[in-house]
């Protein structure tokens, strides 16, 4: 074709012809991105109509995921390849999805194309042919790694077969169990079942009973069921306990020789009244007028737990102790956490200590981190220490009052630096010997709690600075930090928009200190106002979650550039990691492998979140159990959550939370405003907003689902 004819052809082109040219153009250059001028020039699009037509097609190709825009105004082939690997997310309604490893958009996986993958399985999918104006779909072609194959539920045992009935919201089908795989389970028992097979053409997966937890409704059964549901252990392995039993409980002469001796210095612990594992103790003595030596003494767990031992491996796997309503599931065997390592009164104990020389202004003049031997003089509960602070009378009153003075200054300075002051009330239950909740009480953080908190923060920060703070031309050694990122800007904007309704405002830009100070100002302004709980809750939701990492970015919420966890090695594995690396580096040892420790940090962060979820589930169970004796009763409450499926309400007198389902708001058709946290009726314009007072009646209490349903009081 002559150039003349080619030019003419370029002036008049059908949409399908131009689309074909664009497809060929991008497929021949899969790794390059192009601006519109480059595309127009390459395809010889010289007229305005052709350029406009090209833009229309480019936008359609982006909508259809054929193209992507790596940056504004540039286009390139969206070439995932035919296959992708990622995580499968199962939904009981069949609308499963796939999250690509590279962080791309979720892809719909119909049940017929799921290969019976389970929730959170690592899978490989192939992309299906793209349907116009429809979201992309995929088909699972390989299950690379199973995430979870065990489920908790109630056994339904018939004459010839059995099923496990689950409340799991990711599994739509009950699990079929052959009669010879019941492990003695009876009808109505709570059981843990492992899925062993899910035939391609079968509706139900096939499972075997792993463990019988007991009769439904029994307290131990239900607490074990919560742990099993979250994949947490509910029994301690016998071989690990046996290894702990072999550890001698005597302190050897060489241990005394290589440690600083604090046995004659006034030392005490302050802990919750039901605590058995005392991680930390404080000592104080005057050095000269106006100068104090304060010791933060931490149980020297890694002296007893050797790296790579069976105890260490079990602790690493668990990563944290788990605190349910009525029990603690310890990270370490009981002999270690309650006996050998626990800093019990009147017993000589080995400790790892951060020792500070401080003046009356709480300025640290000198600090050192050393191995010590201590002897606690007294075990205080928080209530006992608080009574000494309030009355000025009691055991070791001079020491407690002086520590409290220093702690208050430390706290004041921290807040002035931009630390955020979230002081949330915790709900606790008084329970009888069978685990039945009798009453609700609220745990508040008082001066005694804050005294301990400030010195633990000081020790943690000092340890992190000791390893992480190096001269500019030197690289810090690998170390686990406790990090907390800045809030996402759009969440801050939403928070500001929300508090504006109540006449408050926060900064959404500027330095991180300026932003955090404005949040603190807001939290101070709402103290003792009716909207306090609500604004604190929404502010907390705007924050990121703290986690562990070897990549230090500082701790935004505490306003620290360096922070780690050193003070609770009995109940947190990261603290054991910190103790070991601290000893290694203080002795001049080389840096460890970053990738290995980052994996351990990730695992610890994940287990911390799982443990928190299990704790919340146990509280929820007790709330439902507590309220099921109050069906039909009316209470004053506050709207604590608004969603498209209903309104959550927290009862004022006991903080128990339930939901008024949308189906019960039948006087109008309601629209949900996610940004404003409210429902608004189309016809009568009635609104239900977060923080509104409301009177409710307890309608239903479903223990199996840990769910309370309320209805509006007439």
C-alpha positions as CSV (number, residue, x, y, z in Angstrom):
1,X,0.0,0.0,0.0
2,X,1.3,3.4,-0.9
3,X,1.9,6.1,1.8
4,X,-0.9,8.1,0.3
5,X,-3.4,5.3,0.6
6,X,-2.1,4.4,4.1
7,X,-2.6,8.0,5.3
8,X,-6.1,8.0,3.8
9,X,-6.9,4.8,5.6
10,X,-5.7,6.4,8.8
11,X,-8.3,9.1,8.5
12,X,-11.3,6.8,8.3
13,X,-11.3,3.8,10.6
14,X,-14.1,1.8,12.3
15,X,-14.0,1.3,16.1
16,X,-13.4,-2.5,15.7
17,X,-10.4,-1.8,13.3
18,X,-8.8,0.7,15.7
19,X,-9.4,-1.6,18.7
20,X,-7.6,-4.4,16.8
21,X,-4.7,-2.1,16.0
22,X,-4.5,-1.1,19.7
23,X,-4.6,-4.7,20.9
24,X,-1.7,-5.6,18.5
25,X,0.2,-2.5,19.4
26,X,0.2,-3.3,23.2
27,X,0.7,-7.1,22.8
28,X,3.9,-6.5,20.8
29,X,5.2,-4.2,23.5
30,X,4.1,-6.0,26.8
31,X,6.7,-4.3,29.1
32,X,6.4,-0.7,27.9
33,X,4.1,2.1,28.8
34,X,3.0,4.9,26.4
35,X,1.5,8.3,26.6
36,X,-1.4,9.3,24.3
37,X,0.9,11.3,22.0
38,X,3.1,8.3,21.4
39,X,0.1,6.1,20.7
40,X,-1.4,8.6,18.3
41,X,1.9,9.0,16.5
42,X,2.7,5.2,16.3
43,X,-0.8,4.4,14.9
44,X,-0.8,7.5,12.6
45,X,-4.0,9.0,14.2
46,X,-3.9,12.5,12.8
47,X,-7.6,13.6,13.0
48,X,-9.4,14.8,16.0
49,X,-12.3,12.2,15.7
50,X,-9.8,9.4,15.5
51,X,-7.9,10.6,18.6
52,X,-11.3,10.9,20.5
53,X,-12.2,7.4,19.3
54,X,-8.8,6.1,20.5
55,X,-9.3,7.7,23.9
56,X,-12.8,6.0,24.2
57,X,-11.3,2.6,23.4
58,X,-8.4,3.1,25.8
59,X,-10.8,3.8,28.6
60,X,-12.9,0.7,27.8
61,X,-9.7,-1.4,27.7
62,X,-8.9,-0.1,31.2
63,X,-12.4,-0.9,32.4
64,X,-12.1,-4.4,30.9
65,X,-8.6,-4.8,32.6
66,X,-6.9,-5.3,29.3
67,X,-4.8,-2.2,30.0
68,X,-3.5,-0.7,33.2
69,X,-2.2,2.8,34.0
70,X,1.1,2.6,35.9
71,X,1.0,6.4,36.2
72,X,-1.4,9.1,35.2
73,X,-1.7,9.5,31.4
74,X,0.3,6.4,30.5
75,X,-1.0,3.0,29.4
76,X,0.5,-0.4,29.3
77,X,-0.7,-4.0,28.9
78,X,-2.2,-5.5,32.0
79,X,-0.4,-8.8,31.5
80,X,-0.9,-10.9,34.6
81,X,0.0,-13.9,32.5
82,X,-2.7,-16.6,32.2
83,X,-2.0,-17.8,35.7
84,X,-1.7,-16.1,39.1
85,X,-0.9,-17.2,42.6
86,X,-2.5,-15.7,45.7
87,X,-5.0,-16.3,48.6
88,X,-8.4,-17.8,48.3
89,X,-11.2,-16.1,50.3
90,X,-14.2,-18.4,50.8
91,X,-17.7,-16.9,51.5
92,X,-20.7,-19.0,52.6
93,X,-22.8,-17.2,50.0
94,X,-20.7,-18.7,47.2
95,X,-19.2,-15.3,46.2
96,X,-15.6,-16.4,46.7
97,X,-12.7,-14.2,45.8
98,X,-9.0,-14.4,45.1
99,X,-6.4,-11.9,46.3
100,X,-3.3,-11.9,44.1
101,X,0.1,-12.0,45.8
102,X,1.2,-8.9,43.9
103,X,-1.6,-6.9,45.7
104,X,-3.8,-6.4,42.7
105,X,-7.6,-6.1,42.7
106,X,-9.7,-9.1,44.0
107,X,-10.9,-11.6,41.4
108,X,-14.3,-13.4,41.7
109,X,-14.1,-17.2,41.9
110,X,-17.5,-18.9,41.4
111,X,-18.1,-21.9,43.6
112,X,-18.1,-24.2,40.6
113,X,-14.6,-22.9,39.8
114,X,-13.2,-23.1,43.4
115,X,-11.9,-26.6,43.3
116,X,-13.3,-26.7,46.9
117,X,-10.4,-24.5,48.1
118,X,-10.8,-23.4,51.8
119,X,-10.5,-20.0,53.3
120,X,-7.0,-18.5,53.2
121,X,-5.6,-21.4,51.1
122,X,-2.7,-20.4,48.8
123,X,-3.9,-21.2,45.3
124,X,-3.0,-20.9,41.6
125,X,-5.8,-19.6,39.3
126,X,-6.2,-19.2,35.6
127,X,-8.0,-16.0,34.4
128,X,-11.3,-16.7,32.6
129,X,-12.1,-14.9,29.4
130,X,-13.2,-11.4,30.3
131,X,-16.9,-10.5,29.9
132,X,-17.6,-7.0,28.7
133,X,-18.5,-4.6,31.6
134,X,-18.1,-7.4,34.1
135,X,-15.5,-7.9,36.9
136,X,-12.7,-10.4,36.0
137,X,-13.3,-14.0,37.1
138,X,-10.9,-16.9,37.7
139,X,-10.8,-20.6,38.1
140,X,-8.7,-22.4,40.7
141,X,-6.4,-24.9,39.0
142,X,-4.1,-25.8,42.0
143,X,-4.2,-25.7,45.8
144,X,-0.6,-24.9,46.6
145,X,-0.9,-24.8,50.4
146,X,-3.8,-25.5,52.8
147,X,-4.3,-22.7,55.4
148,X,-6.7,-24.4,57.7
149,X,-8.4,-27.8,57.5
150,X,-9.9,-28.0,61.0
151,X,-13.3,-26.8,62.0
152,X,-15.2,-26.6,65.3
153,X,-18.9,-27.4,65.6
154,X,-21.6,-29.6,67.1
155,X,-21.9,-33.3,66.2
156,X,-25.2,-34.5,64.7
157,X,-25.0,-38.3,64.9
158,X,-27.6,-40.4,63.2
159,X,-27.9,-44.2,62.9
160,X,-25.7,-44.6,59.7
161,X,-23.8,-41.3,59.4
162,X,-22.8,-38.1,61.2
163,X,-22.2,-34.5,60.4
164,X,-20.4,-31.6,62.0
165,X,-22.7,-28.5,62.1
166,X,-20.5,-25.4,62.0
167,X,-21.2,-21.7,62.6
168,X,-18.2,-20.9,60.4
169,X,-19.2,-18.1,58.1
170,X,-16.8,-19.2,55.4
171,X,-18.2,-22.7,55.1
172,X,-21.7,-23.1,53.7
173,X,-21.8,-26.9,54.0
174,X,-21.8,-29.2,57.0
175,X,-18.9,-31.7,57.2
176,X,-19.8,-35.4,56.6
177,X,-18.1,-37.8,59.0
178,X,-18.0,-41.5,58.5
179,X,-19.3,-43.4,61.7
180,X,-15.9,-45.1,62.2
181,X,-14.2,-41.6,62.4
182,X,-16.2,-40.2,65.3
183,X,-13.5,-40.9,68.0
184,X,-16.3,-41.7,70.5
185,X,-18.2,-38.5,69.8
186,X,-21.9,-38.4,70.7
187,X,-24.8,-36.4,69.4
188,X,-24.6,-32.8,70.7
189,X,-20.9,-32.9,71.5
190,X,-18.6,-30.1,70.5
191,X,-15.8,-31.4,68.4
192,X,-12.8,-30.5,66.3
193,X,-12.9,-32.0,62.9
194,X,-10.3,-32.1,60.2
195,X,-11.4,-32.1,56.5
196,X,-9.5,-34.9,54.7
197,X,-11.3,-34.9,51.4
198,X,-13.8,-32.9,49.3
199,X,-14.7,-34.9,46.2
200,X,-15.1,-32.8,43.1
201,X,-18.8,-33.7,42.6
202,X,-19.8,-33.9,46.3
203,X,-21.8,-31.2,48.1
204,X,-20.2,-31.8,51.5
205,X,-16.5,-32.1,52.5
206,X,-15.5,-35.3,54.4
207,X,-13.9,-35.1,57.8
208,X,-12.5,-37.0,60.7
209,X,-12.9,-36.1,64.4
210,X,-9.6,-34.9,65.8
211,X,-10.8,-34.1,69.4
212,X,-14.0,-34.2,71.4
213,X,-14.2,-31.0,73.4
214,X,-17.2,-31.9,75.6
215,X,-20.9,-31.1,75.9
216,X,-22.1,-27.9,74.3
217,X,-22.8,-25.2,77.0
218,X,-20.1,-26.5,79.4
219,X,-17.7,-23.6,80.2
220,X,-14.5,-25.5,79.6
221,X,-15.9,-26.9,76.4
222,X,-16.9,-23.5,75.1
223,X,-13.5,-21.9,76.0
224,X,-11.6,-24.7,74.3
225,X,-13.9,-24.4,71.3
226,X,-13.0,-20.7,71.0
227,X,-9.3,-21.5,71.1
228,X,-9.7,-24.3,68.6
229,X,-11.7,-22.1,66.3
230,X,-8.8,-19.7,66.1
231,X,-6.3,-22.5,65.7
232,X,-4.8,-21.8,69.2
233,X,-3.7,-24.7,71.5
234,X,-5.9,-25.5,74.5
235,X,-3.6,-28.1,76.1
236,X,0.2,-27.9,76.7
237,X,2.3,-30.7,75.1
238,X,3.5,-33.2,77.7
239,X,7.0,-33.4,76.3
240,X,7.5,-29.7,76.6
241,X,6.2,-29.7,80.2
242,X,8.6,-32.7,80.9
243,X,11.5,-30.6,79.6
244,X,10.6,-27.7,81.9
245,X,10.4,-30.1,84.9
246,X,14.1,-31.0,84.3
247,X,15.3,-27.4,84.6
248,X,17.0,-27.0,88.0
249,X,15.6,-24.3,90.3
250,X,18.9,-23.4,92.0
251,X,21.1,-20.4,91.2
252,X,24.7,-21.5,90.6
253,X,27.7,-19.6,92.1
254,X,28.8,-18.5,88.6
255,X,25.4,-16.9,88.0
256,X,25.9,-14.7,91.1
257,X,29.5,-13.9,90.0
258,X,28.6,-12.5,86.6
259,X,25.6,-10.4,87.7
260,X,25.0,-7.2,89.6
261,X,23.6,-7.9,93.0
262,X,20.3,-6.0,93.8
263,X,19.1,-8.3,96.6
264,X,19.5,-5.7,99.3
265,X,17.8,-2.9,97.3
266,X,14.1,-2.2,98.0
267,X,12.3,-4.0,95.2
268,X,8.6,-4.9,94.6
269,X,6.2,-6.0,91.9
270,X,2.8,-4.4,91.1
271,X,0.4,-6.5,89.1
272,X,-3.3,-7.4,88.6
273,X,-4.8,-9.2,91.6
274,X,-5.2,-12.5,89.7
275,X,-1.7,-12.5,88.2
276,X,0.6,-15.5,88.8
277,X,3.5,-14.7,86.4
278,X,5.4,-11.6,87.5
279,X,7.5,-10.4,84.5
280,X,8.7,-7.2,86.0
281,X,9.8,-5.6,89.3
282,X,10.9,-2.1,90.2
283,X,13.7,-1.1,92.6
284,X,14.6,2.4,93.9
285,X,17.3,3.8,96.1
286,X,18.7,7.3,96.6
287,X,22.3,7.9,95.3
288,X,22.6,11.4,96.7
289,X,20.1,14.2,97.3
290,X,18.0,14.8,94.2
291,X,19.4,11.7,92.4
292,X,17.7,8.3,92.3
293,X,18.7,4.9,91.0
294,X,15.6,3.2,89.5
295,X,15.9,-0.4,88.3
296,X,13.4,-2.0,85.9
297,X,14.0,-5.7,86.5
298,X,12.7,-8.2,84.0
299,X,12.5,-12.0,84.4
300,X,15.6,-13.5,82.7
301,X,13.6,-16.1,80.8
302,X,16.3,-16.9,78.2
303,X,18.7,-18.0,80.9
304,X,16.4,-21.0,81.3
305,X,15.0,-21.4,77.8
306,X,17.8,-22.2,75.5
307,X,17.5,-21.3,71.8
308,X,16.4,-24.2,69.7
309,X,15.1,-26.3,72.6
310,X,11.7,-27.9,72.6
311,X,10.5,-25.2,75.0
312,X,11.8,-22.5,72.8
313,X,10.2,-24.0,69.6
314,X,6.8,-24.3,71.4
315,X,7.1,-20.7,72.6
316,X,8.0,-19.4,69.2
317,X,5.0,-21.2,67.6
318,X,2.6,-19.8,70.3
319,X,4.3,-16.4,70.2
320,X,2.1,-15.0,73.0
321,X,0.1,-16.0,76.1
322,X,-3.6,-15.9,75.4
323,X,-6.0,-14.3,78.0
324,X,-9.6,-15.5,77.8
325,X,-12.2,-14.3,80.3
326,X,-11.6,-17.0,82.8
327,X,-8.1,-18.4,82.1
328,X,-4.7,-17.8,80.7
329,X,-3.2,-20.1,78.1
330,X,0.5,-19.6,78.7
331,X,3.3,-19.3,76.1
332,X,5.7,-21.1,78.4
333,X,5.1,-24.2,80.6
334,X,3.7,-23.4,84.0
335,X,6.9,-24.4,85.9
336,X,8.7,-21.6,84.1
337,X,6.1,-18.8,84.0
338,X,4.6,-19.2,87.5
339,X,7.6,-20.6,89.4
340,X,11.2,-20.4,88.0
341,X,11.0,-17.1,86.1
342,X,8.2,-15.3,88.0
343,X,9.7,-12.6,90.2
344,X,7.9,-13.8,93.4
345,X,8.4,-12.1,96.7
346,X,11.1,-13.2,99.1
347,X,12.8,-15.4,96.5
348,X,16.1,-14.8,94.8
349,X,15.6,-14.4,91.0
350,X,17.7,-13.9,87.9
351,X,16.8,-10.7,86.0
352,X,17.7,-8.7,83.0
353,X,17.6,-5.1,84.1
354,X,17.6,-1.5,82.8
355,X,19.0,0.7,85.5
356,X,18.5,4.4,85.4
357,X,20.1,7.3,87.4
358,X,17.4,10.0,87.4
359,X,17.1,13.4,89.0
360,X,13.9,14.9,90.5
361,X,12.9,16.2,87.1
362,X,12.8,12.5,85.8
363,X,15.8,13.3,83.6
364,X,17.9,10.2,82.9
365,X,21.5,11.1,83.7
366,X,22.9,7.7,83.0
367,X,21.5,4.2,82.2
368,X,22.9,0.7,81.8
369,X,21.5,-2.6,80.8
370,X,22.8,-5.5,82.9
371,X,22.1,-9.0,84.1
372,X,21.2,-9.0,87.8
373,X,20.1,-11.1,90.8
374,X,17.2,-9.6,92.7
375,X,14.9,-10.4,95.7
376,X,11.5,-8.8,95.7
377,X,10.4,-7.5,99.1
378,X,6.6,-7.3,98.4
379,X,4.0,-8.2,95.8
380,X,1.5,-5.4,95.4
381,X,-1.8,-5.6,93.5
382,X,-2.6,-2.4,91.5
383,X,-5.4,-1.7,94.0
384,X,-2.9,-1.9,97.0
385,X,-0.4,0.4,95.3
386,X,-3.2,2.8,94.3
387,X,-4.3,3.0,98.0
388,X,-0.7,3.9,99.0
389,X,-0.6,6.7,96.3
390,X,-4.0,8.0,97.3
391,X,-3.5,7.9,101.1
392,X,0.2,8.3,101.4
393,X,0.2,5.4,103.8
394,X,1.3,1.7,103.6
395,X,4.3,-0.5,102.9
396,X,7.2,1.1,101.1
397,X,5.2,4.4,100.8
398,X,8.3,6.6,100.3
399,X,9.5,4.4,97.4
400,X,6.1,4.1,95.7
401,X,5.3,7.9,96.1
402,X,8.8,8.8,94.7
403,X,8.4,6.4,91.7
404,X,4.9,7.8,91.1
405,X,6.3,11.4,91.0
406,X,8.9,10.4,88.5
407,X,6.4,8.4,86.4
408,X,4.0,11.4,86.2
409,X,6.7,13.6,84.9
410,X,7.7,11.0,82.3
411,X,4.1,10.8,81.2
412,X,3.7,14.5,81.0
413,X,6.9,14.8,78.9
414,X,5.7,12.0,76.6
415,X,2.4,13.7,76.0
416,X,4.1,17.0,75.3
417,X,6.2,15.2,72.6
418,X,3.0,14.1,70.9
419,X,2.2,10.7,72.3
420,X,-1.5,9.9,72.0
421,X,-3.5,9.3,75.1
422,X,-6.0,6.5,74.5
423,X,-7.4,5.5,77.9
424,X,-10.0,2.9,77.2
425,X,-12.2,1.2,79.9
426,X,-12.0,-2.6,79.8
427,X,-15.0,-4.8,80.6
428,X,-14.4,-7.7,83.1
429,X,-16.7,-10.4,84.5
430,X,-17.0,-11.7,88.0
431,X,-17.5,-15.4,87.4
432,X,-18.4,-18.4,89.7
433,X,-16.4,-21.6,90.0
434,X,-18.3,-23.1,86.9
435,X,-17.4,-20.0,84.8
436,X,-20.9,-18.5,84.9
437,X,-20.8,-14.7,84.7
438,X,-22.4,-13.2,87.8
439,X,-21.7,-9.5,87.3
440,X,-19.8,-7.0,85.1
441,X,-17.2,-4.5,86.3
442,X,-15.0,-2.0,84.5
443,X,-11.2,-2.0,84.7
444,X,-9.8,1.5,84.6
445,X,-6.2,2.6,84.4
446,X,-5.3,4.6,87.5
447,X,-2.0,6.1,88.7
448,X,-0.6,2.8,89.9
449,X,-1.1,1.3,86.4
450,X,0.4,4.3,84.8
451,X,3.4,4.2,87.2
452,X,4.3,0.7,85.9
453,X,3.5,1.6,82.3
454,X,5.9,4.6,82.2
455,X,8.8,2.7,83.6
456,X,8.2,-0.2,81.2
457,X,8.0,2.3,78.3
458,X,11.3,3.9,79.4
459,X,13.0,0.5,79.6
460,X,11.7,-0.6,76.2
461,X,12.7,2.6,74.5
462,X,16.2,2.6,76.1
463,X,16.8,-1.0,74.9
464,X,15.7,-0.1,71.4
465,X,17.9,3.0,71.4
466,X,20.9,1.1,72.7
467,X,20.9,-1.2,69.6
468,X,19.1,1.0,67.0
469,X,20.6,4.4,67.6
470,X,24.0,4.4,65.7
471,X,26.1,7.1,64.2
472,X,25.0,8.2,60.7
473,X,27.8,6.4,58.8
474,X,27.1,3.1,60.6
475,X,24.4,0.5,60.0
476,X,22.3,-0.7,62.9
477,X,22.3,-4.4,63.7
478,X,19.2,-6.5,63.0
479,X,16.8,-6.1,65.9
480,X,13.0,-6.6,66.4
481,X,11.2,-3.3,66.9
482,X,7.7,-2.5,68.0
483,X,6.5,-0.1,65.2
484,X,3.4,2.0,64.7
485,X,2.8,3.8,61.4
486,X,1.2,7.2,60.9
487,X,-2.6,7.1,60.3
488,X,-3.6,7.1,56.7
489,X,-4.4,10.6,55.4
490,X,-7.9,9.7,54.2
491,X,-8.8,8.2,57.6
492,X,-7.7,11.4,59.3
493,X,-9.8,13.4,56.9
494,X,-12.8,11.2,57.7
495,X,-12.2,11.6,61.4
496,X,-12.0,15.4,61.1
497,X,-15.2,15.4,59.1
498,X,-16.9,13.3,61.7
499,X,-15.8,15.3,64.8
500,X,-16.7,18.6,63.0
501,X,-20.4,17.5,63.6
502,X,-19.7,17.8,67.3
503,X,-17.9,21.2,67.1
504,X,-14.4,19.8,67.3
505,X,-11.5,19.7,64.8
506,X,-8.1,18.1,64.3
507,X,-5.1,18.7,62.1
508,X,-4.9,16.4,59.1
509,X,-1.6,17.7,57.8
510,X,1.7,19.1,59.1
511,X,4.3,17.3,61.2
512,X,3.4,14.0,62.9
513,X,3.9,15.8,66.3
514,X,1.4,18.5,65.3
515,X,-1.2,16.0,64.1
516,X,-0.8,13.8,67.2
517,X,-1.0,16.9,69.5
518,X,-4.3,17.9,67.9
519,X,-5.7,14.4,68.4
520,X,-4.6,14.6,72.1
521,X,-6.3,18.0,72.4
522,X,-9.5,16.4,70.9
523,X,-9.3,13.5,73.4
524,X,-8.9,16.0,76.3
525,X,-11.8,18.2,75.1
526,X,-14.2,15.2,75.0
527,X,-13.3,13.9,78.5
528,X,-16.5,13.4,80.6
529,X,-18.7,14.6,77.7
530,X,-21.5,12.3,76.4
531,X,-19.7,11.9,73.1
532,X,-16.4,10.9,74.8
533,X,-16.8,7.1,74.2
534,X,-17.9,7.6,70.6
535,X,-15.2,10.0,69.6
536,X,-12.5,7.9,71.3
537,X,-13.8,4.8,69.4
538,X,-13.8,6.5,66.0
539,X,-10.4,8.0,66.7
540,X,-9.0,4.6,67.5
541,X,-10.4,3.2,64.2
542,X,-8.4,5.9,62.4
543,X,-5.1,4.6,63.8
544,X,-2.9,1.9,62.3
545,X,-2.2,-1.3,64.2
546,X,1.2,-1.6,66.0
547,X,3.3,-4.6,64.9
548,X,6.8,-6.1,65.1
549,X,9.4,-5.6,62.4
550,X,13.2,-5.4,61.9
551,X,12.6,-2.3,59.8
552,X,12.3,0.5,62.3
553,X,9.9,3.4,61.4
554,X,9.4,4.5,65.0
555,X,6.2,4.3,67.1
556,X,3.7,7.1,66.2
557,X,1.3,6.5,69.1
558,X,4.0,6.7,71.7
559,X,6.0,9.4,69.9
560,X,9.2,7.4,70.2
561,X,11.8,7.1,67.3
562,X,13.0,3.8,68.8
563,X,10.8,1.3,70.6
564,X,10.8,-2.5,71.3
565,X,9.3,-5.0,73.6
566,X,11.8,-6.1,76.4
567,X,9.6,-6.2,79.5
568,X,7.4,-9.2,79.2
569,X,9.4,-12.3,78.1
570,X,7.2,-14.7,80.1
571,X,4.2,-13.9,77.9
572,X,5.6,-12.6,74.6
573,X,8.1,-14.3,72.3
574,X,9.4,-11.0,70.7
575,X,10.7,-10.0,74.2
576,X,12.7,-13.3,74.3
577,X,14.1,-12.5,70.8
578,X,15.1,-9.0,72.1
579,X,16.8,-10.5,75.3
580,X,18.9,-12.9,73.2
581,X,20.0,-10.3,70.6
582,X,20.7,-7.8,73.3
583,X,23.1,-10.2,75.0
584,X,24.7,-11.1,71.7
585,X,25.3,-7.5,70.7
586,X,26.4,-6.2,74.1
587,X,29.0,-9.0,74.0
588,X,30.2,-7.7,70.6
589,X,28.5,-10.3,68.5
590,X,27.8,-9.9,64.7
591,X,24.4,-9.0,63.3
592,X,21.9,-11.8,62.6
593,X,20.1,-12.7,59.4
594,X,17.4,-10.1,58.7
595,X,15.0,-12.3,56.7
596,X,14.8,-14.9,59.4
597,X,14.0,-12.3,62.1
598,X,11.5,-10.5,59.9
599,X,9.6,-13.8,59.4
600,X,9.6,-14.3,63.2
601,X,8.3,-10.7,63.7
602,X,5.5,-11.3,61.1
603,X,4.5,-14.5,62.8
604,X,4.5,-12.8,66.3
605,X,2.3,-9.9,64.9
606,X,-0.1,-12.4,63.4
607,X,-0.4,-14.5,66.5
608,X,-0.9,-11.4,68.6
609,X,-3.9,-10.5,66.4
610,X,-5.3,-14.0,66.6
611,X,-5.0,-14.0,70.4
612,X,-6.8,-10.6,70.6
613,X,-9.6,-12.0,68.4
614,X,-9.9,-15.1,70.6
615,X,-10.0,-12.9,73.8
616,X,-12.8,-10.8,72.2
617,X,-14.7,-13.9,71.3
618,X,-14.5,-15.2,74.9
619,X,-15.8,-11.8,76.2
620,X,-18.6,-11.8,73.6
621,X,-19.6,-15.3,74.7
622,X,-19.8,-14.3,78.3
623,X,-21.8,-11.2,77.4
624,X,-24.3,-13.3,75.6
625,X,-24.4,-15.8,78.5
626,X,-24.9,-13.0,80.9
627,X,-27.7,-11.4,78.9
628,X,-29.6,-14.6,78.1
629,X,-31.1,-14.5,81.6
630,X,-32.4,-11.0,80.8
631,X,-34.5,-11.7,77.7
632,X,-37.4,-9.2,77.4
633,X,-35.8,-6.7,79.7
634,X,-35.3,-3.1,78.6
635,X,-32.1,-1.1,78.8
636,X,-30.7,2.3,77.9
637,X,-27.9,2.1,75.4
638,X,-25.8,4.0,72.9
639,X,-25.4,3.3,69.2
640,X,-21.9,1.9,68.9
641,X,-21.9,0.9,65.2
642,X,-23.9,1.4,62.1
643,X,-23.8,-0.9,59.1
644,X,-25.9,-1.8,56.1
645,X,-27.3,-4.8,57.9
646,X,-28.3,-3.2,61.2
647,X,-27.5,-1.0,64.1
648,X,-25.1,-2.1,67.0
649,X,-26.0,-0.9,70.5
650,X,-23.9,-1.0,73.6
651,X,-25.9,-1.2,76.9
652,X,-24.8,1.7,79.1
653,X,-24.8,-0.2,82.5
654,X,-22.8,-3.3,81.5
655,X,-21.2,-2.5,78.0
656,X,-22.8,-5.6,76.5
657,X,-23.2,-5.1,72.8
658,X,-25.9,-6.4,70.5
659,X,-27.5,-5.6,67.2
660,X,-30.9,-4.4,66.0
661,X,-31.2,-6.2,62.6
662,X,-32.2,-4.1,59.6
663,X,-35.3,-6.3,59.2
664,X,-36.6,-5.0,62.6
665,X,-36.3,-1.3,61.4
666,X,-39.5,-1.8,59.4
667,X,-41.1,1.6,59.7
668,X,-39.2,3.0,56.6
669,X,-36.6,2.2,54.0
670,X,-33.2,3.2,55.3
671,X,-30.1,4.4,53.4
672,X,-26.6,3.8,54.9
673,X,-24.1,6.6,54.9
674,X,-20.7,4.9,55.6
675,X,-18.8,8.2,56.0
676,X,-21.3,9.8,58.5
677,X,-21.9,6.5,60.4
678,X,-25.7,6.8,60.1
679,X,-28.9,5.3,58.7
680,X,-31.5,7.8,57.3
681,X,-35.1,6.9,56.5
682,X,-36.2,7.9,53.0
683,X,-39.8,8.7,53.9
684,X,-39.7,10.1,57.4
685,X,-36.0,11.2,57.5
686,X,-35.5,9.5,60.9
687,X,-31.8,8.9,61.5
688,X,-29.8,6.4,63.6
689,X,-26.3,7.8,64.1
690,X,-23.2,6.6,65.9
691,X,-23.3,7.8,69.5
692,X,-27.1,8.4,69.7
693,X,-28.9,7.3,72.9
694,X,-31.4,4.6,72.3
695,X,-33.7,2.4,74.4
696,X,-33.7,-1.3,73.5
697,X,-35.2,-4.6,74.6
698,X,-33.2,-7.9,74.6
699,X,-34.8,-10.0,72.0
700,X,-32.5,-13.0,71.4
701,X,-29.3,-14.5,72.8
702,X,-27.6,-17.0,70.5
703,X,-24.6,-18.6,72.4
704,X,-23.5,-20.7,69.5
705,X,-23.1,-17.6,67.3
706,X,-22.0,-15.4,70.3
707,X,-24.7,-13.0,69.1
708,X,-27.2,-10.7,70.9
709,X,-30.2,-9.4,69.1
710,X,-32.0,-6.3,70.4
711,X,-35.2,-4.6,69.2
712,X,-36.4,-1.1,69.8
713,X,-38.3,-0.6,73.0
714,X,-41.8,0.5,72.4
